[in-house]
Amino acid sequence: MAVSAVRGLGGAGKTALAVHVAQAIREHFPDGQLFVDLVGQGPRPADPAAVLGMFLRALGTPPAEIPEGLHERAALYRSTLADRRVLVLLDNAHDTAQVRPLLPGTPGCATLITSRSTMVDLDGVHMIDLSVMEPGEALALFTRIVGDQRASAEPQACRQAVAACGYLPLAIRVAASRLATRPGWTITTLTRRLADVHRRLQELRAGDLAVQTSFEFGYAQLNASQAHAFRVLGLCDGPDISLTAAAAALDTPVGKTERILESLVDSCLLESTAPGRYRYHDLLRLYARSCAVRDERPESRAAAFLRVLDFYLSSAARVYAIERPGDRLIDHLTPIEHLGQNFPDASTALAWLFTEADCVLACAYQAAKSSEEDVACRAADLLLVTRELVDSGARSFPYVVADNSAWKSAHAAGGVGAEYRVDMPLAAGSLAEKGKQQADAEASRTDLAAGALTAACYASNIRGVIAIYQRRYEEAEAHFREALHGFRSSNNLSGIATALCNLSRVHAATGRTDSAIELAMQGIDLWKSLGAHRTLLMADSH
């Protein structure tokens, strides 16, 4: 017997697809179709015995001949269908246990199931995961509802509207229906209302259709651990989250965290983008955050985010230490409570950094907006130890965006501890993105920061590099010698090697070839003694 199950998050269009298919194949089932809403996401899912009673009456069984027990009704149901060709559509199923007694069990019949739960334990089932629409499909649905004339007048606004809906069919249908019943609105009016992420779910409501209501059905099915995880992980910015970062956020062991997250994937409240990585649909993230605000105490929300921030900071600091042996910067980072990952070698460490780059920078940006200096300092430190992302050019722009936010917050709060921390990475980012003059100005602020010797040394080094680019060799030499003095004072061996090699570039540019070679060899020998092989390959970029 053919059994197909359509699975997807609330609002993906599972029922619409199933009904469409049922109508399209009607001629293959001349003895009719049976349809039932199993209310799988409601507080009281339909009782299979009651559904069988309804099916038997629909198939012509006199009510007096319908037995009482589930197994007896299931047996009579299958006997009744034995010589018939009937399509059974089981909509909104709760789980396999609810569905199994309702299967016809005969080759002439077929069953089509829709559910938010996985049905992999159903024998012989063909699973279909229904995702959101492609942008072109979403635009076509939106246009069909609002009308070609209206859509063609504002094509860009149409694209923005369906993107704000996360390409979710229910959301698109609701948004377009609101426009269709409001001829005085432009499509731009709708997109402006949807742009407010704090009100977007409230805007996606029309009559008895509401995206949030669809999500609430699934949320209500979760146990306490699942619901807590769903809420807390929604607080983290970033395109997705790794299993280890999620474990830090929840403060639970990795194995337990994985079981919880996989159960959320099975319930279509999370997506598994790759082994060990998880992602929300955009609208589900907004719903999860609203649940967190409603159901989690403020101190619980703050603690969860701080654990994630500490996880990224600790892990990134370890990458930094592996990549820059002898560098003392990590000795001056803000003390943290929660540890991150360990890495067996440099290649694993770098792979982690570049894999997590978008999540790390999103976390830094989120933390940078905090009014608490301790959190802002952590954000600045996270940027300090992820300079590889801007030095390599891999994530220069988001790095600068995050650091600009960190500097504004630190400056507004008047906290010297956070403010001096952000100037140096801001200068590094500006050197890559905005130009040498602004980078020099930002680096000079760090030079003047009281008690910020380590950051000031790096800033002097950056100012020297800028001066070389501008052929201000006398100033460059002064900056590098200042950096060298500071690095030696703090026994920062990696910094000493960097300053020596950069100073050799000044000597080479000004015709002092012998001393340039001597300085370069001193720096290279120091890097060799530290085992900084990758830095040696990139020596001419310092």
C-alpha positions in Angstrom: 0.0 0.0 0.0 1.3 3.4 -0.9 1.8 5.7 2.1 3.3 9.2 1.7 3.8 11.7 4.5 4.3 15.5 3.9 6.3 17.1 6.7 7.1 20.7 7.3 6.9 23.7 9.7 3.6 25.4 10.4 2.4 27.5 7.5 4.5 25.7 4.9 1.4 24.6 3.0 1.2 20.9 3.8 -2.6 20.7 3.8 -2.9 22.8 0.7 -0.4 20.5 -1.1 -2.1 17.3 0.1 -5.6 18.5 -0.9 -4.3 19.5 -4.4 -2.7 16.1 -4.9 -5.8 14.3 -3.7 -7.9 16.2 -6.3 -5.3 15.6 -9.0 -5.4 11.8 -8.5 -9.1 11.4 -7.8 -9.7 9.3 -10.9 -7.3 6.7 -9.6 -9.5 6.1 -6.6 -13.0 5.5 -7.9 -14.4 4.3 -4.6 -13.8 7.7 -3.0 -11.6 9.6 -0.6 -11.7 9.8 3.2 -10.4 13.0 4.8 -9.9 13.9 8.5 -8.2 16.6 10.5 -6.4 14.7 13.3 -5.8 17.9 15.3 -2.3 16.8 15.9 -1.1 20.2 17.1 -4.1 20.8 19.4 -4.3 20.1 23.1 -6.5 17.0 22.4 -5.4 15.2 19.2 -8.2 13.1 17.6 -8.8 9.7 19.1 -8.0 7.0 16.4 -11.0 5.0 17.6 -13.4 7.9 17.1 -11.9 8.6 13.6 -12.4 4.9 12.7 -16.0 5.2 13.7 -16.5 8.2 11.4 -14.7 6.4 8.5 -16.8 3.3 8.9 -20.1 5.3 8.9 -18.8 7.2 5.8 -18.1 3.8 4.1 -21.7 2.7 4.8 -21.4 0.6 7.9 -24.6 0.9 10.1 -23.8 2.6 13.4 -25.1 -0.4 15.3 -22.5 -2.7 13.7 -19.5 -0.6 14.6 -17.6 -2.3 17.4 -16.4 -0.4 20.5 -12.7 -1.2 20.7 -9.9 0.3 18.6 -8.5 -2.9 17.4 -11.9 -4.3 16.4 -12.8 -1.1 14.6 -9.4 -1.1 12.8 -10.0 -4.8 11.7 -13.5 -4.0 10.3 -12.2 -0.8 8.6 -9.5 -2.8 6.7 -12.0 -5.6 5.8 -14.4 -3.0 4.5 -11.7 -1.5 2.3 -10.3 -4.8 1.1 -11.9 -4.7 -2.4 -12.0 -0.9 -2.8 -9.7 1.7 -4.2 -9.9 4.6 -1.7 -7.5 7.5 -0.9 -7.2 8.3 2.8 -6.0 11.8 3.7 -4.8 12.1 7.3 -4.2 15.8 7.9 -2.3 17.3 10.8 -1.2 14.0 12.4 0.3 14.1 15.8 2.5 11.0 15.6 2.8 7.5 14.2 0.8 5.9 17.0 -2.2 8.0 16.0 -1.8 7.2 12.3 -1.1 3.5 12.3 -4.6 2.2 13.1 -6.0 4.5 10.3 -4.0 2.9 7.5 -6.2 0.9 5.1 -3.6 -2.0 4.7 -4.6 -3.0 1.2 -2.7 -2.5 -2.1 -5.7 -0.9 -3.8 -5.7 2.0 -1.4 -3.3 4.8 -0.6 -2.7 7.1 2.3 -1.5 10.7 2.3 -0.4 12.1 5.7 0.5 15.7 6.7 2.3 16.3 9.9 4.9 18.5 11.7 6.4 15.3 13.2 8.7 12.9 11.5 7.0 9.6 10.4 10.2 7.6 9.8 9.0 4.8 12.1 6.0 4.1 9.9 6.7 1.1 7.7 7.1 1.8 4.0 6.4 5.5 4.3 7.6 7.9 1.6 8.7 11.1 3.4 8.4 14.4 1.7 10.0 17.4 3.5 8.2 20.5 2.4 10.4 23.6 2.7 9.5 27.2 2.2 9.0 28.6 -1.3 11.7 29.7 -3.7 11.7 33.5 -4.1 10.1 33.2 -7.6 7.4 31.0 -6.3 6.7 33.3 -3.4 6.5 36.3 -5.7 4.1 34.4 -7.9 1.8 33.6 -5.0 1.9 37.2 -3.7 1.2 38.6 -7.1 -1.8 36.2 -7.7 -3.5 37.6 -4.5 -2.7 41.3 -4.8 -3.1 41.4 -8.6 -0.7 41.9 -11.5 -1.4 45.6 -11.9 -0.6 46.4 -8.2 2.4 44.1 -8.1 4.0 45.4 -11.3 3.8 49.0 -10.0 6.1 48.1 -7.0 8.3 45.1 -8.0 11.0 45.9 -5.4 8.5 46.3 -2.6 7.0 42.9 -3.6 10.3 41.2 -3.3 10.9 42.9 0.1 7.5 41.8 1.3 7.9 38.1 0.5 11.5 38.2 2.0 10.1 39.6 5.2 7.6 36.7 5.2 10.5 34.3 5.1 9.0 32.8 1.9 6.6 31.0 4.1 3.3 30.4 2.2 1.0 31.1 5.1 2.8 34.4 5.8 2.7 35.4 2.2 -1.0 34.6 2.0 -1.8 36.6 5.1 0.3 39.6 4.0 -1.1 39.7 0.5 -4.7 39.2 1.8 -4.2 42.3 4.0 -3.2 44.3 1.0 -6.1 42.9 -1.1 -8.6 44.2 1.5 -6.9 47.6 1.8 -6.9 49.3 -1.6 -5.6 52.5 0.0 -2.3 50.8 1.0 0.7 50.6 -1.2 2.9 47.6 -1.1 5.6 49.8 0.3 3.2 50.6 3.2 3.1 46.9 4.0 6.9 46.4 3.8 7.5 49.3 6.2 5.1 47.7 8.7 6.8 44.3 8.2 10.3 45.9 8.7 9.7 46.2 12.4 10.9 42.8 13.6 9.2 43.4 17.0 5.8 43.8 15.4 6.2 41.5 12.3 4.3 38.6 13.7 1.5 40.9 14.8 1.3 42.3 11.3 1.0 38.8 9.8 -2.5 38.3 10.9 -5.7 38.5 8.8 -9.1 37.3 10.0 -8.7 33.8 11.5 -5.3 33.3 9.7 -2.2 34.1 11.8 1.3 32.9 11.5 1.9 33.2 15.2 -1.1 31.0 16.0 0.3 28.3 13.7 3.6 28.4 15.6 1.9 28.4 19.0 0.3 25.0 18.1 3.8 23.4 17.7 5.2 25.2 20.8 2.4 23.9 23.0 3.5 20.3 22.2 7.0 20.7 23.7 8.1 19.5 27.1 9.8 21.8 29.5 13.4 21.1 28.3 12.4 21.4 24.6 10.5 24.7 25.2 13.4 26.2 27.2 15.9 25.3 24.5 13.6 26.7 21.8 13.3 30.0 23.7 16.9 30.4 24.7 18.5 29.6 21.4 16.3 32.2 19.7 18.0 34.9 21.7 21.3 34.4 19.7 21.9 36.3 16.6 23.7 34.7 13.7 22.7 32.6 10.7 22.8 29.4 12.7 24.3 27.9 15.8 26.6 25.0 16.4 25.9 22.2 18.8 28.7 23.2 21.1 27.6 26.8 21.2 24.0 25.7 21.9 25.3 23.5 24.7 27.0 26.6 26.2 23.8 28.6 25.9 21.7 26.0 27.6 24.5 25.1 30.1 23.9 21.4 29.4 26.2 18.6 28.2 26.6 18.2 24.5 24.9 14.8 24.3 21.8 16.0 26.1 21.8 19.2 24.0 21.9 17.2 20.8 18.9 15.0 21.9 16.9 18.1 22.6 17.8 19.9 19.4 17.2 16.9 17.3 13.7 16.5 18.8 13.0 20.2 17.9 14.1 19.3 14.3 11.7 16.4 14.3 9.0 18.8 15.4 9.9 21.3 12.6 10.8 24.0 15.1 14.5 23.9 14.1 16.3 23.0 10.9 19.5 20.9 10.8 21.6 22.5 8.1 24.5 20.1 8.6 25.6 17.6 11.2 25.9 19.6 14.5 24.5 22.9 13.1 21.0 24.2 13.6 18.9 27.1 12.3 15.6 28.8 12.8 13.3 29.9 10.1 13.3 33.8 10.3 9.8 34.0 11.6 10.2 31.1 14.0 13.2 33.0 15.5 11.0 36.0 16.1 8.4 33.8 17.8 11.1 32.1 19.9 12.3 35.4 21.1 8.8 36.6 22.0 8.4 33.4 24.0 11.7 34.0 25.7 10.6 37.5 26.7 7.4 36.1 28.0 8.5 32.9 29.7 12.2 33.4 30.7 13.3 35.7 33.5 15.5 38.6 32.4 18.5 37.3 34.4 18.1 33.9 32.8 18.1 35.5 29.3 21.2 37.5 30.2 23.1 34.6 31.6 22.4 32.4 28.6 23.7 35.1 26.2 26.8 35.6 28.4 27.6 31.9 28.2 27.5 32.0 24.4 29.6 35.1 24.4 32.1 33.5 26.7 32.1 30.4 24.6 33.0 32.3 21.5 35.6 34.5 23.3 37.3 31.5 25.0 37.4 29.5 21.7 38.6 32.4 19.6 41.3 33.2 22.2 42.6 29.7 21.9 42.7 30.1 18.1 44.6 33.3 18.5 47.1 31.7 20.9 47.8 28.8 18.5 48.1 31.2 15.5 50.3 33.8 17.3 52.5 31.9 19.8 54.3 34.2 22.2 51.7 36.9 21.9 50.7 38.2 25.3 47.4 39.8 24.2 45.3 37.0 25.6 46.8 37.6 29.1 44.9 41.0 29.2 41.5 39.8 28.1 38.4 40.2 30.4 38.2 37.2 32.8 35.4 34.9 31.7 33.5 32.2 33.5 32.6 29.7 30.7 35.2 27.9 28.7 35.1 27.2 25.0 36.5 24.6 22.7 40.0 23.1 22.6 41.7 22.5 19.3 44.2 19.7 18.5 46.2 21.7 15.9 46.3 25.0 14.0 44.4 23.8 11.0 41.4 22.7 13.1 41.5 26.0 15.0 41.5 28.1 11.9 38.8 26.0 10.3 36.6 26.6 13.4 37.2 30.3 13.2 36.2 30.7 9.6 33.3 28.3 9.9 32.0 30.3 12.9 33.0 33.7 11.6 29.4 34.9 10.9 28.1 33.7 14.2 31.1 35.1 16.1 30.7 38.5 14.6 27.0 38.5 15.0 27.5 37.7 18.7 30.1 40.5 19.0 27.7 43.0 17.4 24.9 41.9 19.7 27.1 42.2 22.7 28.6 45.5 21.6 25.1 47.1 22.0 25.0 46.2 25.6 24.9 49.0 28.2 26.9 46.9 30.6 30.6 47.6 30.4 31.5 44.0 31.3 29.6 42.7 28.3 30.9 45.5 26.0 34.5 44.6 27.1 33.9 41.0 26.2 32.6 42.1 22.7 35.7 44.2 22.2 38.0 41.4 23.3 36.2 39.0 20.9 37.0 41.4 18.1 40.6 41.7 19.3 41.2 37.9 19.1 39.4 37.5 15.8 41.6 40.0 13.9 42.4 37.2 11.5 38.9 37.7 10.0 39.8 41.2 8.9 43.6 40.6 8.3 42.7 37.8 5.9 40.0 39.9 4.2 37.5 37.1 4.9 35.0 39.2 6.9 36.3 42.8 6.9 32.9 44.5 6.5 30.9 42.7 9.2 34.0 43.0 11.5 34.0 46.8 11.0 30.3 47.0 11.6 30.6 45.1 14.8 33.5 47.2 16.0 31.9 50.5 15.2 29.0 49.4 17.3 31.3 48.4 20.1 33.1 51.7 20.0 29.9 53.8 20.1 28.6 51.8 23.1 31.9 52.1 24.9 32.1 55.8 24.2 28.5 56.5 25.3 29.0 54.6 28.5 32.3 56.4 29.2 34.0 53.2 30.2 37.7 53.4 29.6 38.1 49.6 29.9 35.9 48.9 26.9 36.8 52.1 25.0 40.5 51.5 24.7 39.9 47.9 23.7 37.8 48.7 20.7 40.1 51.3 19.1 42.8 48.9 18.0 40.6 46.4 16.2 38.6 49.4 14.8 41.8 50.7 13.3 42.7 47.3 11.8 39.2 47.1 10.3 39.4 50.6 9.0 42.7 49.9 7.4 41.0 47.2 5.3 37.7 48.9 4.7 37.8 52.7 5.0 41.2 54.0 4.3 44.5 54.8 6.0 43.6 58.3 7.3 40.7 57.1 9.4 42.6 54.0 10.6 45.4 56.2 11.7 43.0 58.4 13.7 41.5 55.4 15.4 44.8 53.9 16.2 46.0 57.2 17.7 43.1 57.0 20.2 44.5 53.8 21.5 48.0 55.3 21.8 46.6 57.8 24.2 44.6 55.4 26.3 45.9 55.3 29.9 46.9 51.9 31.1 46.4 50.3 27.7 50.0 49.3 27.0 49.2 46.1 25.1 46.6 47.7 22.9 48.8 50.8 22.5 51.7 48.6 21.2 49.5 47.1 18.5 48.1 50.5 17.6 51.6 51.9 17.2 52.4 49.0 14.9 49.3 49.7 12.8 50.2 53.4 12.6 53.6 52.4 11.4 52.1 50.2 8.7 49.9 53.1 7.6 52.9 55.5 7.5 54.8 53.0 5.3 51.9 53.0 2.8 51.9 56.8 2.8 55.8 56.8 2.5 56.1 58.7 5.8 59.1 56.6 6.7 60.5 58.7 9.6 57.1 58.6 11.3 56.8 54.9 10.6 60.1 54.1 12.2 59.1 56.1 15.3 55.9 54.1 15.6 57.6 50.8 15.2 60.3 51.6 17.7 57.6 52.7 20.2 55.7 49.4 19.5 59.0 47.5 19.9 59.7 49.1 23.3 56.2 48.3 24.5 56.3 44.7 23.3 59.7 44.2 25.0 58.4 45.7 28.2 55.5 43.2 28.3 57.7 40.3 27.0 55.3 39.9 24.0 57.6 37.8 21.8 55.2 37.7 18.8 54.8 41.4 19.0 58.6 41.9 19.1 59.0 39.8 16.0 56.3 41.7 14.2 57.8 45.1 15.1 61.3 44.0 14.0 60.1 42.8 10.6 58.1 45.9 10.0 61.0 48.1 11.1 63.1 46.2 8.5 60.7 47.3 5.8 61.4 50.9 6.8 65.1 50.4 6.6 64.8 48.7 3.2 62.7 51.5 1.9 65.2 54.1 3.0 68.3 52.4 1.6 69.6 50.8 4.8 69.8 47.3 3.3 72.2 45.7 5.8 70.3 46.8 8.8 67.0 45.8 7.1 68.3 42.3 6.6 69.6 42.1 10.1 66.2 43.3 11.6 64.2 40.9 9.4 66.4 37.9 10.4 66.0 38.8 14.1 62.2 38.8 13.7 62.2 35.6 11.6 64.5 33.7 14.0 62.2 34.7 16.9 59.1 33.5 15.0 60.9 30.2 14.2 61.7 29.8 17.9 58.0 30.3 18.6 56.9 27.8 16.0 54.9 30.4 14.2 55.2 28.8 10.8 52.1 30.3 9.2 53.1 33.8 10.3 56.5 33.2 8.6 54.6 32.6 5.3 52.7 35.9 5.8 55.7 37.9 7.2 55.7 40.4 4.4 52.1 41.4 5.2 53.0 42.7 8.7 
